[in-house]
Amino acid sequence: MSERKYILNQESANQKLHRMALEIAENLSGSEADIILIGVRNNGTVIAEKIAAFLKPYVKNQVINITVSLDKDLPKEVILSENLNFTDLNIVLIDDVANSGKTLLYGLKPLMEYYPRTIQTLVLVERMHKLYPVKPDYVGLSIATTPEDHIQVEVSNGEVIGAYIG
């Protein structure tokens, strides 16, 4: 078994999550619409919860967390944890790693029947191997890897422990 090569530890991951929450607060400062954070199950949900905790002190808007569930390999069925009317709301779709862009693209699918005020995307780690036309709006760490490399974000008990190339 090869040794994990960490690219983010817990402290640096939390600093990046805090910075991205501040960026969201700044970008949505003029909006009175609620902010819906949609975490891609499982790690994206943990990251969304951390973003919400960092974001809430800086915004007057209500911040609501929900989860989107999908099979990342064959994302035919996309299920939201709550059925909301997303019209005129600010949406941030959140995942741990952006690889090809497919998960973020399919994660947007349930929102297409509404008219959100804004839709933005956030990832803790972005790789440079896009196959789909989705570029995250908020990125904790952008890293060039080989297509064979796999980036894993490690979470435990609601905390982001770090990210490594495995």
N, C-alpha and C positions, 0 to 999 in steps of 0.2 A: 504494500500500500504506500503510495507516495505521500510525502508530507504536504500539508496545506500551506499554500503561499498566500498569506493574508494581504489584502489590498486596503482594507479598512478594519480598524479595531473598534471597540464599543464607543470609546470617547470620540473618535473622529467621525463615526457614523452619526452619533447624536448631534455633533456640531453641524454636520451637513443637513440633517433633518431640521434643526432649528433655523439654519440659514434659509432653507427652502420655504419653511413656514413664514418667515419674515418677507420673503419675496412674494408669496401669495398675498399676504396682508397688504403689502405695498401695491401690488397690481390690482387688487380688488377694493382699494381704499375708497373709491368714489361710488361703489355699488352698494345699494341698500338690500339687494337680494341675498337670501340665505346661501350658504356655501355647503354643497353636498360633496363629501369626500367618499369616493367609492374605491374600496380596497379590493384588489384581485386576491381571492382566497388562495393560499393561507398567508404567505409572507406579506403580501400587499396589504392585507387587513391589519397586521401588526404595525406596519409603517404608517398606514392611514391613522391609526389610533395615536401614534406618537406625533404625527403632524398636527392632529386636532388639539392635542394637549399643548403643543408649542404655539399654535395659531390663536386659540381662544382669547388669551389676554390682550391681543393686538387688534381684534376686530369687534365691531358692534353687532355684526351679523350673527345669526344663529348658525352654528357649525354642526352638521348632521353626518354621522358615519353610517355607511351601509356597505354591504359586501356583494361582489359579483363572483359567481362560481361558474367555471367553465373548464373543459378538458383542454389543456394548453396544446396538446398535440392535434386533436380533432375537435375544434371548438364549435361544433354545430349547435349545441344547446347552451344558451347563456342565461343564467338565472340570477336575478337580483334578490337580496334578502328582504327587501321591502318594496312594495309597489307604490311609487310616488309619482306625482305629476311633476316632471322636471321642467316644465315650461317656465321661462323667465327666472331660472335659478342658475347659480354659478356652480359648475361641475368640475371636480378635479378627479380624474381616474388615476389610481395609484398602484404601482407594482414594484417589486423588488429589483428586477433586472430587465432591461430592454435588450432583447437579442435581435430577432428578425423584425419585430414590430407587430407580429401577428396577434399576440395576446392583447395588446392595447387596442388594435383595430377591432377585434371581435368584442372586446369589453365595451366598446362604444355602441354596439348593435342595439341594445335595448333603449338607448337614448334617442334613436333616430325618429321615433314616432312623436317626439315632443319638440319644443322650440326653446332649448335652454338659452339663457342670456350669454353664457360663455361655457366652453368645454376646453379644459386644459388637461395635460397629462404630466405625471411626476414619476420618476424612478430614482431609486437610490444609486444604481449603477447602470450606465449605458455602455453597451458595446458598439463597435463600429461596423456591424454586419447587417444592415437593414435590407430586407426583402420586400417590405410593405411600406407605404408612404406615410408613416407615422414617426414624427420626431418629438420626443418629450420636451415639454415647455420648461420643466424644472428637473435638473439633473444634479445628484449629489456628487458623483464621480464619473467622468467619462474616460474610458480606457480602451486602447487599441489592443486587441487580442487576435490570436489566430482563430480561424473558424472551428478548429478542433478543441480549443479551450472551452471550459465550462466554468461559469461564475456562479457561485452559490452564496446566498445571503443566509447567515445563521441567526435564527431567532430562538428565544427560550423564555418562557414565562412572561410574554408580552414585551420583551426587550429585544432590541437588535444587538446581537453579540458582535457581529462583524461580517465581513465579506471576504471570500477567498477564491482563488483560481484552483480548481480541482481537476 
